[in-house]
Amino acid sequence: MTGALLGSPHYMAPEQLSGQTPTHSCDLYALGVSLYELLTGRPLFTADSAYAVIAMHLSTTPEPPSSHRPAIPSDIDNLITSLIAKDPAGRPLTAKDVAARLRTAHLAPGPTPVPAAEASETDEQHLQRAAEAGDSDAMFSLARLLKEADRIDEAE
């Protein structure tokens, strides 16, 4: 299948859609597209055909996630915007870099989760399900819970 595109056009990086050999940067782009959709509740690009979606990935500058959900913290908005950069050189270099930026992100004010040491499994499972369903408040709460768990682990 030489020359065939494998994957969903909605999540494919511009360089992959242009026929270049996929690299880890394509995965980071797909992560950015997924996070964009998770936090905004809408795909990065929508069109009537796969070809039109491909054209948008190649040439249309996406709106920042915060243009659809103003409550998205600027650190997260900037991270996602960098992940969906058209040029791979504008994206984070590694998934480890993405994880580091997520760990240090200043999350929007919201309900303070119960510290991880006191959280019941049910609370965490509830937040996980809600986050997976696209509830951005739950995602931020889950991120705070996990961030607090990291702090507790580091302190021990």
BELZICOR-V506374 format. One record per run of one state. SS is the DSSP state (H for helix, E for strand, - for the rest). FROM is the first residue (numbers start at 0). TO is the last residue. Records with the same first field share a line. If there is no record, write none. Layout:
BEGIN
SS: FROM-TO + FROM-TO
END
This chain:
BEGIN
-: 0-7 + 11-12 + 17-22 + 40-48 + 59-63 + 67-72 + 83-86 + 90-93 + 104-119 + 132-134 + 155-155
H: 8-10 + 13-16 + 23-39 + 49-58 + 64-66 + 73-82 + 87-89 + 94-103 + 120-131 + 135-154
END
